[in-house]
Amino acid sequence: MMIIYIILNLKNNFIIDLNKNYNKSLTNTFVNVII
């Protein structure tokens, strides 16, 4: 049970990191377009 929970947690963290990086690159592109 604990192992499943850890795996799910890792997966969620990975997805959150992906989203953060995606948003970062989006804002960077936006800023570059403005400049």
C-alpha positions in Angstrom: 0.0 0.0 0.0 2.7 2.4 1.0 4.7 1.7 -2.2 1.7 2.5 -4.4 1.2 5.8 -2.5 4.9 6.7 -3.0 4.7 5.9 -6.7 1.6 8.0 -7.2 3.2 10.8 -5.2 6.3 10.7 -7.4 4.2 10.8 -10.5 2.2 13.8 -9.3 5.4 15.6 -8.4 6.8 14.9 -11.8 3.7 16.2 -13.5 3.8 19.3 -11.3 7.4 19.9 -12.3 6.5 19.5 -15.9 3.7 22.1 -15.6 6.0 24.5 -13.9 8.7 24.2 -16.6 6.0 24.6 -19.3 4.6 27.7 -17.7 8.1 29.1 -17.3 9.0 28.6 -21.0 5.6 30.0 -21.9 6.2 33.2 -20.0 9.8 33.4 -21.4 8.5 33.2 -25.0 5.9 35.8 -24.2 8.5 38.2 -22.8 10.7 37.6 -25.8 7.8 38.4 -28.2 7.1 41.6 -26.3 10.8 42.7 -26.5 
